[in-house]
């Protein structure tokens, strides 16, 4: 388990400007971000790996213009299979906790998205 705490000045977030267009903007002021992350890794064979991770994040936002749609909880389950040295197959599923509802969706650059697919090295 890894705890973390950081202070972010001029956080960057994507904000709706007009006509359905988004623009990255620095938000004035600072924010405090803290939480914990933990990961459990199982390796049943040298070619197969499973991971389960959990993250809790607490945002203490100081600016009234800052996006408040940050999830507190995220759970990720990942399975990766490497049949040889040049091919890697990976599947990931993520649960992202509830966000505060708002009329406009303004995704922040600190949000992560789950990635599913095939990776070829």
C-alpha positions in Angstrom: 0.0 0.0 0.0 1.4 3.4 -1.0 0.0 6.6 0.5 0.5 9.8 -1.4 0.0 13.6 -0.9 0.8 16.3 -3.3 0.1 20.0 -3.9 -0.8 21.0 -7.4 -0.5 24.6 -8.6 -2.3 25.8 -11.7 -3.9 22.5 -12.4 -4.6 21.8 -16.1 -8.1 20.8 -17.0 -10.1 20.5 -20.2 -12.9 23.0 -20.2 -15.8 23.6 -22.7 -15.3 26.9 -24.4 -18.0 27.1 -27.1 -19.7 25.1 -29.8 -18.9 21.8 -28.2 -15.1 22.6 -28.3 -12.8 21.9 -25.4 -9.6 23.8 -24.5 -6.9 22.9 -21.9 -6.7 25.7 -19.3 -4.6 26.4 -16.2 -6.8 26.8 -13.2 -5.6 29.5 -10.8 -4.7 28.6 -7.2 -3.6 25.3 -5.8 -5.1 22.0 -4.8 -4.1 19.2 -2.4 -4.4 15.7 -3.6 -4.0 12.7 -1.2 -4.9 9.1 -1.1 -3.7 5.5 -1.2 -3.0 2.9 -3.9 -2.4 -0.8 -3.6 -1.8 -3.6 -6.1 -1.9 -7.4 -5.9 -0.1 -9.3 -8.6 -0.5 -13.0 -9.3 1.8 -14.8 -11.8 0.6 -18.4 -12.3 3.2 -18.9 -15.1 6.1 -17.0 -16.6 3.8 -16.1 -19.6 0.6 -15.1 -17.7 0.1 -12.3 -15.2 -3.0 -11.0 -13.3 -3.3 -7.8 -11.4 -5.9 -6.2 -9.2 -5.4 -2.6 -8.0 -7.4 -0.2 -5.9 -7.0 3.6 -5.6 -8.6 6.1 -3.2 -8.1 9.7 -4.0 -9.2 12.8 -2.0 -9.1 16.1 -3.8 -9.1 19.3 -1.7 -9.8 21.8 -4.4 -9.1 25.5 -3.7 -10.3 27.2 -6.8 -14.0 27.7 -7.5 -13.3 27.1 -11.2 -11.7 23.7 -10.7 -13.5 20.7 -12.1 -15.1 18.8 -9.2 -15.8 15.6 -11.2 -13.0 13.5 -9.7 -13.9 9.9 -8.7 -12.7 8.9 -5.2 -12.5 5.2 -5.9 -11.0 3.2 -8.8 -10.6 -0.6 -9.1 -8.8 -2.1 -12.0 -8.5 -5.8 -13.0 -5.8 -6.7 -15.6 -4.8 -9.9 -17.3 -1.8 -10.2 -19.6 -0.6 -13.1 -21.6 2.8 -13.1 -23.4 2.9 -16.2 -25.7 6.4 -15.2 -27.0 8.9 -12.3 -26.9 7.2 -10.3 -29.6 3.5 -10.6 -28.7 1.6 -9.4 -25.6 -2.2 -9.7 -25.2 -3.7 -7.6 -22.4 -7.2 -7.1 -21.2 -8.2 -4.5 -18.6 -11.5 -3.7 -16.9 -11.9 -0.7 -14.6 -14.5 0.5 -12.2 -14.4 4.3 -11.7 -16.4 5.6 -8.8 -19.3 8.0 -9.0 -18.5 11.6 -9.9 -20.5 14.7 -8.9 -23.1 15.3 -11.6 -22.9 18.5 -13.6 -24.5 19.9 -16.8 -21.2 20.2 -18.7 -18.7 17.4 -18.9 -15.2 18.9 -18.3 -12.7 16.0 -18.1 -9.6 16.7 -16.2 -6.2 15.6 -17.4 -5.7 13.7 -14.1 -8.5 11.2 -15.0 -7.3 8.0 -16.4 -9.0 5.8 -18.9 -8.9 2.0 -19.1 -7.2 0.6 -22.0 -8.2 -2.7 -23.6 -6.6 -4.3 -26.5 -3.6 -6.1 -28.0 0.0 -4.7 -27.7 2.6 -5.9 -30.2 6.2 -5.2 -29.1 
